[in-house]
Amino acid sequence: MADISATMVNELRKRTGAGLMDCKKALVESNGDEEEAINILKKKGIAKAAKKAGRDAGEGIIESYIHMGGKVGVMLELNCESDFVAKNEEFKALAKDICMHIAATNPVAVNREEVDPAIIAKEREVAEAQAEGKPPAAIEKIVEGKINKYLQQVCLVDQPFVKNPDQTITDLLTEKIQKIGENIKIKRFARFALGE
């Protein structure tokens, strides 16, 4: 078993934002391997976030962001469980980051359930026309693949985060839920662009 020093624990804490005891346990479990400890903490964080997903998020803030000299604006309702967290600087920074992301990527809905079925039907038509002439089984796979790709591009929670394309907005929320300790939900947003 590797000797786990306070320096190792502090370094892991700086990298992940997890609690000291969680960092120490992860380092012990990974036998001192910092990268493996990070993976252990991520898995535990996803599990913790999943447990918190059912909790009521009735507090929060309305955040706004104006970009490009007043040519693009975003308003976002980001919910959490308590007024205390809603006033937290990290929560406010998360809301601002999500607003900036929305300004840059122009999603059409928060999640797949909110996408207008007419838009999906139109995308299905286009995909079927492009797959014409292929075997029926292949057509269905091609169409579903194209619709899935389209939804990843237009649903806010599925989009790669503009500040870190290696994580989606869902991953970002999961990370913050783990760190802050409360359920966090994107309730709604509105994006305005001059001339649209």
Number of C-alpha atoms within 10 A of each C-alpha: 8 11 10 15 12 11 9 17 22 17 14 24 18 13 10 16 17 21 15 15 11 17 25 22 17 23 26 18 15 18 15 20 15 19 12 15 23 20 13 18 22 17 12 15 20 16 14 17 22 15 11 19 16 9 13 15 19 15 16 24 17 16 19 18 19 17 14 9 7 11 11 19 20 22 21 21 18 26 25 25 19 15 13 10 20 20 12 11 10 14 21 18 12 16 25 20 17 29 25 21 20 25 22 12 16 17 22 19 18 19 19 18 9 10 15 11 11 9 10 16 12 11 17 17 13 14 19 18 12 13 17 10 10 12 9 11 8 12 18 16 12 17 20 15 13 17 18 13 12 13 21 18 17 19 21 26 22 20 23 20 22 17 11 10 10 9 15 18 21 18 17 17 19 24 20 20 23 25 16 17 16 21 25 28 21 21 15 14 21 17 18 15 15 8 6 5
